Amino acid sequence: MIADRKLAKKGGGWLLEKPEAIFTPEDFDDTTRMIQDTVRQFVEKEYRPVAEAMEHGALEHNIPLLKKAGELGLLGVEVSEEYGGLDLPKTVSTVIAEGLSPTGGFSVSYGVQTSIGLLPLVYWGTKEQKDRYLAKLVSGELIAAYCLTEPQSGSDAMGAKTRAELSEDGKYYIINGTKMWISNAGFAHLFTVFAKTKEGLTAFLVERDTPGLRLGGEEKKMGIKSSSTRQVFFEDVKVPVENVLGELGKGHKIAFNVLNVGRYKLGAGAIGGAKEALALSAKYAKERVAFGQPIANFGLIQQKLAEMASRIFAGESAVYRTMGLIDEAIAGKTGTEAVLAGIEEYAVEASIIKVLGSEILDYAVDEGVQIHGGYGYSGEYAIERAYRDSRINRIFEGTNEINRLLIPGMLLRRAMKGELPLVDAAMRLQRELLEPSFDEPEDKEMAELENLKKLVLMIAGLAAMKWGAKVEEEQEVLAVAADILIDIYAAESALLRSRRLGGGVYADMARLYQYQAVDRAQAGALSVLPRLAEGDELRGMVSAARRLTKHEPQDLVELRRRIAEKVLERDGYPQPRA
């Protein structure tokens, strides 16, 4: 679609260019695979024996589990060796997030410690602050929490009401306010607290035993019950000025940059959870007998298993494609600004895999409960907890609605700055659509994806030209664009990976996902085009949308049966063997 292949290596560049290769789990090095094994052993040996007790309120088990994770090096993967860390690529931290997904609430405790709890200090802490806290956080001696959300400000972080006033002697900031939904609060030693100063939103490091810091009771949650979630109250809490984290008034930089990291880790963790749900479902389907045979023989059960596997394959491929891009972007970079710029380059992709992963997990656990039937509703079966634990992921790290708005919004803002030639591409595309080519493409699967890219460019271009900066108010249109973008990225990732793996079940899973992505794109486009055009222009755009989403009918029943056969052979997700 464009000549500059360098764009394919930039955030959103895949929309304008066809990548030739992507990073996949088959590229993991020996260190990454060794850590994968370490995480598996940690889950089985350390977590499983106390899992039931944690689920019923014994939250104190989080503390020794975090310390054990520290001993194994799992808390310091993204920390320099100077402070006891391993300083490994971001891919490794994502692999750990995926591996810990079966631990439910504990994975939240771990994620808070290693991401939003620890990384602000890694990136913005002074040497004195790092010397005081960082090594102890890496070992698990100290546990971290992150206080951003308030009763009246969740996704709207800049609407925080908590205040920090400088004392008359200039030695302290005095914090007053309330924070809500604070993970790890029940056993945390160090809180990263966001409060408004006269300069703007500012971050502070606040120790637990500071007078005036008070905790609410444990929240009664639907899921992730083995994690601690409380309100934190600040009543004239005096914090030394030396504990300001980063610059005064620049707390939003900390909050938003750390969210990018949290989003791609959440996406990876969700894919790991979906694999667990599929394994539970496949095992149960083979054991459960009805009408004289295992329910795994029934077509509608096989359909569910195949759909779960197909979506997991697409999601997994998108997650590690993104991690490869991020690690390449920050390779050799030193200094906070350079590293964060590399991560921020792929903020769009981080939001994509957050939405994609969390919704794949919700689909997998829902169908998993259905496969289990009445037993799926029983607390004695693991799928019941998985179902409850899953739901929070569409709310964590910015709701999926917020992320859906961010995905096209960030791309459009980059286009306005001249960083991505989206508008030029959209205008050229509209001219092409008036004189469509009917040449038979050599690569029909890639041609389908190229057509979806044209479709979303058409929608985005029409929206940008009609509303300009006010396009942000057209949330329904942006959400449709986001859904098409998510499906393009996932389907393309799956297709490229399946070809590398030599076809077989991987080609089947990629094809099933892409076929349905095309149908979803057509339905979405037709739902918003009347908002974007009218009369002859609308009829032309509708005709173009149908043309761009036209594809040959396929026997999806047979496709799903082949995939389900492999799922049942492997007792779960047919993970490619390295």
C-alpha positions in Angstrom: 0.0 0.0 0.0 3.0 2.3 0.5 6.6 2.1 -0.6 8.4 2.9 2.7 8.9 -0.5 4.3 10.4 1.1 7.4 6.9 2.0 8.5 6.1 -1.7 9.0 8.5 -1.5 11.9 6.8 1.4 13.5 3.7 1.4 15.7 0.7 1.1 13.3 3.0 0.6 10.3 1.4 -2.8 9.6 -1.8 -1.0 8.6 0.0 0.5 5.6 2.5 -2.2 4.8 2.5 -6.0 4.7 5.1 -7.4 7.2 7.1 -10.3 5.8 8.0 -11.9 9.2 7.1 -11.6 12.8 8.5 -12.7 16.2 6.7 -15.7 17.6 7.1 -18.1 20.6 9.1 -20.4 18.3 11.8 -17.7 18.5 12.3 -17.9 22.3 15.9 -18.4 23.3 17.1 -20.9 25.9 16.9 -18.4 28.8 13.3 -17.6 28.0 12.4 -21.3 27.9 14.2 -21.9 31.1 12.2 -19.2 32.8 9.0 -20.7 31.4 9.9 -24.0 33.1 10.7 -22.2 36.3 7.3 -20.5 36.3 5.5 -23.8 35.6 7.3 -25.4 38.6 6.5 -22.4 40.8 2.8 -22.7 40.0 2.7 -26.4 40.7 5.0 -26.6 43.7 4.4 -23.3 45.5 1.0 -22.0 44.5 -1.2 -25.2 44.0 -0.8 -26.4 47.6 -2.2 -23.1 49.0 -4.6 -22.1 46.2 -7.8 -23.3 47.9 -6.9 -21.6 51.2 -6.1 -18.3 49.4 -9.4 -18.5 47.5 -11.2 -18.6 50.9 -9.5 -15.6 52.5 -6.0 -16.7 53.5 -4.4 -13.8 51.7 -1.3 -14.0 53.9 0.0 -16.7 51.6 0.7 -14.0 49.0 3.6 -12.8 51.1 5.8 -16.0 51.1 4.8 -16.6 47.5 6.1 -13.2 46.4 9.3 -13.9 48.5 9.7 -17.2 46.8 9.2 -15.6 43.4 11.9 -13.1 44.4 14.3 -15.9 45.3 13.7 -17.4 41.8 14.5 -14.1 40.2 11.0 -13.7 38.9 10.4 -10.3 40.5 13.4 -8.6 39.0 13.3 -9.5 35.3 13.0 -5.9 34.3 15.4 -4.5 36.9 19.2 -3.9 36.5 21.7 -6.3 38.0 22.9 -3.5 40.3 19.7 -4.0 42.3 19.5 -7.7 42.1 17.5 -8.0 38.9 18.1 -9.9 35.7 17.6 -7.1 33.2 16.1 -9.3 30.5 14.0 -8.5 27.4 10.3 -7.5 27.8 9.3 -10.7 26.1 10.5 -12.6 29.2 8.3 -10.6 31.6 5.4 -11.3 29.2 6.1 -15.1 29.3 6.0 -15.0 33.1 2.7 -13.2 33.0 1.3 -15.9 30.7 2.7 -18.7 32.8 1.2 -17.3 36.1 -2.3 -16.9 34.6 -3.6 -20.1 36.3 -2.9 -18.6 39.7 -5.8 -16.2 39.4 -5.6 -13.6 42.2 -2.0 -14.2 42.9 -1.1 -13.3 39.3 -2.6 -9.9 40.2 -0.4 -9.6 43.3 2.6 -10.5 41.2 1.6 -8.2 38.4 1.2 -5.2 40.8 4.6 -5.9 42.4 6.5 -6.2 39.1 4.8 -3.7 36.9 2.8 -0.8 38.3 4.4 -1.2 41.8 8.1 -1.5 40.8 8.6 0.0 37.4 7.8 3.6 38.3 10.7 3.4 40.7 12.9 1.7 38.0 12.2 4.4 35.4 11.7 7.6 37.5 13.3 7.0 40.9 16.3 8.9 42.0 19.5 7.0 43.0 18.7 7.5 46.6 15.1 6.2 46.2 16.4 3.2 44.3 19.1 2.4 46.8 16.5 2.6 49.6 13.7 0.5 48.1 14.5 -1.3 44.8 16.6 -4.3 45.9 14.1 -5.1 48.7 11.2 -5.0 46.1 13.2 -7.3 43.8 13.7 -9.8 46.7 10.1 -9.6 47.9 11.2 -8.2 51.3 9.0 -5.2 50.4 5.7 -5.4 48.6 4.4 -2.6 46.5 1.0 -1.1 45.7 -0.1 1.6 43.3 -2.7 4.2 44.3 -4.2 5.9 41.3 -7.9 5.1 41.1 -10.4 7.1 43.3 -14.1 6.7 44.0 -14.9 9.3 41.4 -12.0 8.8 38.9 -11.2 5.5 37.3 -10.4 5.8 33.6 -10.3 9.6 34.0 -7.0 9.5 36.0 -6.5 13.3 35.6 -9.8 13.9 37.5 -8.2 12.8 40.8 -9.2 14.7 43.9 -6.5 13.6 46.3 -4.4 16.7 47.1 -0.8 17.2 48.3 0.1 20.5 49.8 3.6 21.6 50.6 4.2 22.3 54.3 5.2 25.8 55.5 8.8 24.7 56.2 9.0 23.1 52.7 10.1 19.7 54.0 7.0 17.7 53.5 4.0 17.3 51.3 0.8 16.7 53.2 -1.6 14.3 51.4 -5.3 14.1 51.9 -7.7 11.9 49.9 -9.0 8.5 49.2 -7.9 5.8 46.8 -10.0 2.8 45.7 -9.5 -0.7 44.3 -5.9 -0.8 45.4 -4.4 -4.2 44.8 -1.9 -5.5 47.3 -3.0 -2.8 49.8 -3.6 -5.4 52.6 0.1 -6.4 52.8 2.0 -3.7 50.9 4.9 -1.8 52.5 5.4 0.9 49.8 2.6 2.8 48.0 3.1 4.8 44.8 0.5 7.5 45.4 -0.8 10.1 42.8 -2.1 13.4 44.1 -2.7 16.9 42.8 -0.1 19.6 43.6 -0.2 23.1 42.4 2.0 21.9 39.5 -0.4 19.2 38.5 -0.7 15.4 39.1 2.4 14.2 41.0 3.6 10.8 42.2 4.9 10.1 45.7 6.5 7.2 47.5 4.6 6.6 50.7 5.6 4.0 53.3 2.9 2.0 55.0 3.7 3.1 58.6 3.4 6.8 57.8 1.0 8.4 60.3 -2.4 9.1 58.7 -2.3 6.3 56.2 -5.3 4.0 56.9 -6.7 1.0 55.1 -10.3 0.0 54.5 -11.5 -3.6 54.8 -11.0 -6.2 52.0 -13.4 -5.7 49.2 -15.9 -8.4 48.5 -15.1 -9.2 44.9 -16.6 -11.4 42.2 -13.3 -13.0 41.4 -9.5 -12.8 42.0 -10.4 -13.5 45.6 -6.9 -14.5 46.5 -5.6 -11.0 45.9 -5.9 -8.1 48.3 -8.1 -5.1 47.2 -8.8 -2.3 49.6 -9.4 1.4 49.9 -6.5 3.5 51.2 -7.2 6.7 53.1 -4.8 9.6 53.5 -5.5 12.0 56.4 -2.7 14.7 56.7 -0.1 12.1 55.6 3.3 13.8 55.7 5.6 12.7 53.0 9.2 14.0 52.8 9.9 16.1 49.6 12.6 13.6 48.9 9.9 11.0 48.2 8.5 12.9 45.2 8.8 10.4 42.3 9.7 12.0 39.0 8.9 15.6 38.4 6.3 17.7 40.1 3.2 17.9 37.9 4.4 15.1 35.6 2.7 12.2 37.3 0.6 11.6 34.2 3.7 10.5 32.4 4.3 7.8 35.0 0.7 6.7 35.1 0.1 6.4 31.3 3.5 4.9 30.4 3.2 2.2 33.1 -0.3 1.4 31.7 1.2 0.5 28.3 3.3 -2.1 30.0 0.4 -3.4 32.1 -1.7 -3.7 28.9 0.6 -6.0 27.0 1.2 -8.1 30.1 -2.5 -8.4 30.7 -3.0 -9.6 27.2 -0.4 -12.3 27.6 -1.8 -13.4 30.9 -5.3 -13.6 29.4 -4.0 -15.8 26.6 -2.4 -18.1 29.3 -5.7 -18.2 31.1 -7.6 -19.1 27.9 -5.2 -22.0 27.3 -5.9 -23.3 30.8 -9.7 -23.0 30.2 -9.3 -25.0 26.9 -7.3 -27.7 28.6 -9.9 -28.0 31.4 -12.6 -28.2 28.8 -10.9 -30.7 26.5 -10.2 -33.0 29.5 -13.7 -32.8 30.8 -15.2 -33.4 27.3 -13.3 -36.6 27.0 -14.3 -37.9 30.4 -17.9 -36.9 30.5 -20.2 -39.5 28.9 -23.7 -38.7 27.7 -26.0 -40.8 25.5 -23.4 -43.6 25.6 -20.4 -41.7 24.4 -17.9 -38.9 25.5 -19.4 -35.5 24.8 -16.1 -34.8 23.0 -17.6 -36.7 20.0 -20.5 -34.2 19.7 -20.2 -31.6 16.9 -21.3 -28.6 19.0 -18.7 -29.4 21.7 -16.0 -29.7 19.0 -17.2 -26.4 17.6 -16.6 -24.7 20.9 -13.2 -26.3 21.4 -12.1 -25.3 17.9 -13.3 -21.7 18.3 -11.4 -21.4 21.6 -8.2 -22.8 20.0 -8.4 -20.6 16.9 -8.8 -17.4 18.9 -6.0 -18.4 21.3 -3.7 -19.0 18.3 -4.5 -15.6 16.9 -4.1 -13.9 20.3 -0.9 -15.6 21.2 0.6 -14.7 17.8 -0.4 -11.0 18.2 1.0 -10.9 21.7 4.5 -12.1 20.8 4.6 -10.2 17.5 4.2 -7.1 19.6 6.8 -8.2 22.1 9.3 -8.8 19.3 8.6 -5.3 18.0 9.0 -3.7 21.4 12.2 -5.5 22.3 13.7 -4.6 18.9 12.7 -1.0 19.5 14.4 -0.7 22.8 17.4 -3.0 22.1 20.6 -1.2 23.1 18.7 1.8 24.4 19.7 3.3 27.8 18.0 5.9 29.9 14.3 6.2 30.8 13.3 8.4 27.9 14.7 6.2 25.2 13.3 3.0 26.6 9.9 4.4 27.3 9.8 6.0 23.8 10.4 2.5 22.3 7.5 1.1 24.4 5.2 4.0 23.6 5.8 3.5 19.9 3.7 0.4 20.3 1.0 1.8 22.6 -1.6 1.1 19.9 -0.6 -2.6 19.7 -0.5 -2.8 23.6 -4.1 -1.7 23.6 -5.0 -4.1 20.8 -3.7 -7.1 22.7 -5.2 -6.0 26.0 -8.7 -5.9 24.4 -8.1 -9.0 22.2 -6.6 -11.1 25.0 -9.2 -10.2 27.7 -12.1 -10.9 25.3 -10.6 -14.2 24.1 -10.3 -15.3 27.8 -13.9 -14.3 28.5 -15.1 -16.3 25.5 -13.0 -19.3 26.5 -14.1 -19.5 30.2 -17.7 -18.9 29.2 -17.7 -21.8 26.7 -15.7 -23.8 29.2 -18.5 -23.5 31.7 -21.0 -24.5 29.0 -19.0 -27.6 28.2 -18.9 -28.5 31.8 -22.7 -28.0 32.1 -24.0 -27.9 35.6 -20.6 -28.9 37.0 -19.2 -25.7 35.5 -21.4 -23.8 37.9 -20.0 -25.6 40.9 -17.2 -24.2 43.0 -15.6 -27.7 43.1 -14.5 -27.3 39.4 -11.6 -25.1 38.4 -13.5 -23.6 35.4 -15.9 -21.9 37.9 -13.1 -19.9 39.4 -11.6 -19.2 36.0 -15.0 -17.8 34.9 -15.1 -15.4 37.9 -11.5 -14.4 37.7 -11.7 -13.6 34.0 -14.2 -10.8 34.2 -11.9 -8.1 35.8 -9.6 -8.1 32.8 -11.9 -6.1 30.6 -11.9 -3.4 33.3 -8.2 -3.5 34.4 -5.6 -1.3 32.7 -8.2 1.0 31.2 -11.6 -0.5 30.3 -11.9 -2.2 26.9 -14.1 0.7 25.9 -11.4 3.2 26.7 -8.8 1.1 24.8 -11.1 0.8 21.8 -11.2 4.6 21.6 -7.4 4.8 22.1 -6.6 2.5 19.2 -7.9 4.5 16.3 -7.5 7.8 18.2 -3.7 7.3 18.6 -3.4 6.4 15.0 -5.3 9.4 13.8 -3.2 11.7 16.1 -0.1 10.3 14.6 -1.5 10.9 11.2 -2.2 14.5 12.1 1.4 14.9 13.2 2.7 13.5 9.9 4.1 10.3 11.6 1.8 8.0 9.6 0.5 8.9 6.2 -3.0 7.6 6.9 -4.9 10.6 5.4 -2.9 10.4 2.1 -3.5 6.6 2.0 -7.2 7.1 2.7 -7.6 9.7 -0.1 -5.7 7.5 -2.6 -7.9 4.6 -1.5 -11.1 6.5 -2.2 -10.0 7.1 -5.8 -9.1 3.4 -6.2 -12.5 2.4 -5.0 -14.1 4.4 -7.8 -12.1 2.3 -10.3 -11.9 -1.1 -8.7 -9.5 -3.7 -10.0 -10.9 -7.2 -10.6 -7.5 -8.9 -11.1 -7.3 -12.2 -9.3 -4.7 -11.9 -6.5 -1.9 -14.5 -6.2 -2.2 -14.6 -2.5 -5.9 -14.6 -1.6 -5.4 -14.8 2.1 -3.1 -11.8 2.2 -5.4 -10.0 -0.3 -8.3 -10.4 2.2 -6.3 -8.7 4.9 -5.2 -5.9 2.5 -8.9 -5.3 1.7 -9.7 -5.1 5.4 -6.9 -2.5 5.8 -8.5 -0.5 2.9 -11.9 -0.8 4.6 -10.7 0.6 7.9 -8.8 3.3 6.1 -12.0 4.3 4.3 -13.9 4.5 7.5 -11.2 6.4 9.4 -10.6 8.7 6.4 -14.3 9.6 6.0 -14.6 10.1 9.8 -11.5 12.4 9.9 -12.7 14.4 6.9 -16.2 14.8 8.3 -15.5 15.6 11.9 -11.8 16.6 12.2 -10.7 16.9 15.8 -14.3 16.3 16.9 -14.1 12.7 15.7 -13.3 11.7 19.3 -16.9 12.4 20.1 -18.0 9.7 17.6 -17.3 6.8 19.9 -19.5 4.3 18.1 -17.6 4.9 14.8 -14.2 4.7 16.5 -15.2 1.4 18.2 -16.1 -0.2 14.9 -12.7 1.0 13.4 -11.0 -0.4 16.5 -12.6 -3.8 16.1 -11.6 -4.1 12.5 -8.0 -3.0 13.4 -7.9 -5.6 16.2 -9.0 -8.3 13.9 -6.6 -7.3 11.1 -3.6 -7.4 13.5 -4.6 -10.7 15.0 -5.5 -12.4 11.8 -2.3 -11.2 10.0 -0.2 -12.4 13.0 -1.9 -15.8 12.9 -1.5 -16.1 9.1 2.2 -15.2 9.1 2.9 -17.6 11.9 0.9 -20.4 10.5 2.9 -20.2 7.2 6.1 -20.4 9.1 4.9 -23.4 11.0 4.1 -25.2 7.8 0.3 -25.2 7.7 -1.6 -28.1 9.2 -3.8 -27.3 12.3 -2.1 -23.9 12.5 -3.3 -22.9 9.0 -6.7 -24.2 10.0 -6.8 -22.0 13.1 -5.6 -19.0 11.2 -8.1 -19.5 8.5 -11.0 -19.9 10.8 -10.1 -16.7 12.7 -9.6 -14.7 9.5 -12.8 -15.9 7.8 -14.9 -14.7 10.6 -12.9 -11.5 11.0 -13.9 -10.6 7.4 -17.6 -11.2 8.2 -17.3 -9.1 11.4 -15.7 -6.3 9.5 -18.5 -6.2 6.9 -21.1 -6.1 9.6 -19.3 -3.4 11.5 -18.7 -1.2 8.5 -22.3 -1.4 7.3 -23.5 -0.3 10.8 -21.6 3.0 10.7 -21.3 4.0 7.0 -24.8 5.7 7.1 -23.3 7.9 9.8 -20.4 8.9 7.5 -22.1 9.5 4.1 -25.4 9.8 2.4 -27.1 9.5 -1.0 -24.9 8.4 -3.9 -21.8 8.6 -1.8 -23.2 6.3 0.8 -24.3 3.8 -1.8 -20.8 3.9 -3.3 -19.2 3.3 0.1 -21.6 0.5 1.0 -20.8 -1.2 -2.4 -17.1 -0.7 -1.7 -17.4 -2.2 1.8 -19.2 -5.3 0.4 -16.6 -5.7 -2.3 -13.7 -5.4 0.2 -15.3 -8.1 2.4 -16.3 -10.5 -0.3 -14.7 -14.0 0.1 -15.3 -17.5 -1.0 -17.6 -19.7 1.1 -15.8 -22.2 3.2 -16.8 -25.4 5.0 -16.3 -24.1 8.6 -17.8 -27.2 10.1 -15.0 -29.3 8.6 -12.4 -26.7 9.6 -13.6 -26.8 13.2 -13.7 -30.6 13.3 -10.1 -30.8 12.2 -9.0 -28.3 14.8 -11.0 -30.0 17.5 -9.4 -33.3 16.7 -6.0 -31.8 17.4 -7.2 -30.1 20.6 -8.5 -33.5 21.9 -5.3 -35.3 20.9 -3.2 -32.7 22.9 -5.7 -32.4 25.8 -5.8 -28.7 25.1 -4.3 -26.0 23.0 -2.1 -27.5 20.2 0.9 -25.5 21.2 3.6 -25.7 18.4 6.6 -27.7 19.5 9.8 -25.8 19.4 
